Amino acid sequence: MSSTPLAPAWLVEPADANALPASVWSRNARRSAVGELEIAGVSASALVAEFGTPVYVVDEADARGRARGIRESFDREFARVGSSAKVYYAGKAFLCTEVARWVTEAGLNIDVASGGEMAVALAAGVDPARLGLHGNNKSLSEIDRAVGAGVGAIVIDSVVEIERVATAASRHGRTQPVRLRINSGVHASTHEYLATAREDQKFGIPLADAAAAVALIRAQPSLAFLGLHSHIGSQIFESDGFAEAAHRLFALHAELLKDGPVPELNLGGGFGIAYTSVDDPLDIDEIARRFADIVSQGAAQLGIPVPIVAIEPGRAVIGPSTTTLYTVGTIKDVLVSVVEPVETTATRKYVSVDGGMSDNIRPALYAANYSARLANRTSTASPALVRVAGKHCESGDILVHADYLPGDVEPGDLLAIPATGAYGWAMASNYNYLTRPPVVAVLDGAARLIVRGETEADLLSRDVGVTP
Ligand SMILES: Cc1ncc(COP(=O)(O)O)c(C=O)c1O
C-alpha cells in the first residue's frame, strides 16, 4: 500500500527503488560495484560522457537474442505440428540498417510499412525476397519500387490495390506474391478483445468481402496468392484474441483451398512486453506453443493441412533491448488536490529531464506507462512517488506517469527509462526544434553509434529561408 493518494492503484512501491527488475530491463543491464547502471558492461556515465543525453542505448545481444529466440520457438513449435513458421520483424517498431542486419542474421524477414522503411532495409543489403510490404494507402510509386526490387510479399489492403499491384507486376515482368489483409472484427487490447466494434477502422477488407477479393487476385496472372493476413492489435498479453482471429480466418482459408493453393496464414504481430514490474506478458515459448496448437487444431477440425504461419512481431524483438538515458534538470514538488477516497492534498514530485514527448510520444499518445531509475548512482533515501516530465511546451509532456525514485533525486542525476526500443525513436519528432537523440549499441563492454543524433545544423538545413 502506498503512502501517497497520488499513486495509481496498479503501482507497487518497491522495497528498493534502485532495483532493476529483470522482466523490464534488458538482459545485460545491472548495477556496477559502485551502484551505477551498466548495460553490456558500459556504464551510464561513460555513455553520457561520449554521447550526451538524451541517448537511446540498445543492448545488442539482447535484441539479437530475442529475435533469434522468437524464430527458434516458432520453428520448433510449428515443426511439432508438421508445418513451419516465417517470422517477420515489424520494422515500424525501430529500423536502421544495423538492426535490419541483426534481425536478418537471426533468421527473420522484415515487414516494412512504407517506401522509406523499404529503402532502409534495402540499404542494409537485405535480400528483397525477405521483405513484406504493408500499408493501407501505398502510393503507386511505393508499389512500383517494391515490385521492381523483388519484395517477397505485398500485403494487399484494399480491393483497388489488386489491380495496382498486378499492373506493376506485369510492367516488371514479374509474378508478385501477395497476401490479403482481413479486418476480422477482432481487436485485442492488453486484457480484452472486443468482438464487434472494431470493424470501424481503416485496415484490411471485411471478412465478408474477402472471397470475392481473392477471386480477383487469382484472376490476375501477374499475382500469386499466398494467403490471408490479420493483425489484431498491439501490446497483447493473452492468446485469446489471436485464437479468435485465427478461428474467423480459418473457415475462409479452408473455403479458398477448394479453388487453389493457400500456402500461408499470417497472424500479424502485437506480442506484449513489460514496461513496468507489474506487466506480465506471456513468454515467447508459450506464445509459440499456443499458436501452434490453435492453428493445428483449427486445421484438424476443418480437415485441411496445417498452413505455414507467418507472424510480425516488432515490439517483442526490440522494445526490451533499449534504455533511454536523460539528465535531470529541474525538480518541483507540486501540491495537488485529491478528492478520493477523501478530500485532501498531496505533493507530487515532478522530475524534468532533457528530452520528452519528442523522443517518446507513447505516454502522451496512449497513456502508456513506463518506469524509471537513477542511472548514475544508487541511494538509500526513502522512495518518493515521482512523475517524470520532459522539456516540451505541453503539460501532457510526460515520460513516466508514476514511479518511485529515491527521494534525494537531484538536478544533474542521470535517469534511465527502460523498454524504450519500440515506437520511441521510430515515432520521434523535432517538436520545439529539439534534435532527435543518437542511438548507441552496446556489446561486450563497448559502445558504438548506430544512428547519429541530429544537430541544430540538421534542423536548419531544410529551411530554405536560412542564409548561409
Ligand atoms: C500489420 C502489423 N504487423 C505487425 C505490427 C507490429 O506490432 P508489434 O510491434 O506490437 O508486435 C503492427 C503494428 O502496428 C502492424 O500494424
The ligand as a Gaussian input file, in Angstrom:
#p B3LYP/6-31G(d) Opt

LIG

0 1
 C        0.349000      -5.101000     -39.662000
 C        1.214000      -5.032000     -38.475000
 N        2.057000      -6.049000     -38.224000
 C        2.876000      -6.028000     -37.140000
 C        2.876000      -4.961000     -36.260000
 C        3.819000      -4.986000     -35.093000
 O        3.192000      -4.919000     -33.883000
 P        4.067000      -5.100000     -32.539000
 O        5.221000      -4.169000     -32.648000
 O        3.130000      -4.721000     -31.456000
 O        4.495000      -6.533000     -32.496000
 C        1.996000      -3.894000     -36.478000
 C        1.964000      -2.759000     -35.525000
 O        1.268000      -1.814000     -35.634000
 C        1.144000      -3.920000     -37.619000
 O        0.306000      -2.919000     -37.879000

